[in-house]
Structure formats: C-alpha cells, structure tokens
Amino acid sequence: MDHDEDQRSEPSVGANCTEAVHVLYHFLDGELTPERRLLIEYHLDACHHCLEAFEFELELRELIKERCREQVPDDLRHRIKNLLASEHAAGTKPGGGTFPTT
Ligand SMILES: [Zn+2]
C-alpha cells in the first residue's frame, strides 16, 4: 500500500510554511539571527499565506501597543504583580512543606 505524498505547490525557499509561522513570533520580537530573518523574509515574499498571517500579527501587536500606552488598569497591574510575586515565592521554597518545629 502506497500513499500519495502530499506535494503541494509549497515554495521551496529556505523555510517552509510550518517553520515560517513557528518563528514568526521570534521574528517580530527581533530574536532571530540575520540569516534566519532573511530566510523568513524570503519566504514571506513568495508565500501569501504566511504573509497574511505575518501582517495580521503585526497589526495586532501595534494595536496592543497602543492600547497599553493608553492605559493599564490599576486593577490588572495589581493582579499581575501579585501573580508574579506568588509564583516567585512558590519557586524559591525548595522543600515545599511546612517548617519543622523542634
Ligand atoms: Zn508559507
């Protein structure tokens, strides 16, 4: 039994779609090496599917950035601070149990 290989018209330019989408976020964060960035840019140039995803993500980020600059609710800021604090406290206790009193 042989099955067909799924050879669709994927552009063979450095990165494939899966990889492109996967590193998209790192790309946007500027965490990629120049060579890697070039590969993704190259792929986006050839692949409209990924380009759309990329642009969507870009717009989303701009939107979030603007929203954040406008106002961060004190309530939310407080909750995040508490969350980080409690997580930090939980991580620093090696034993995790109650302190033995003798
Ligand atoms: Zn693609």
Boltz pocket constraint, residues with backbone or C-beta under 6 A from the ligand:
constraints:
  - pocket:
      binder: B
      contacts: [[A, 16], [A, 17], [A, 18], [A, 20], [A, 43], [A, 47], [A, 48], [A, 49], [A, 50], [A, 51]]
      max_distance: 6.0
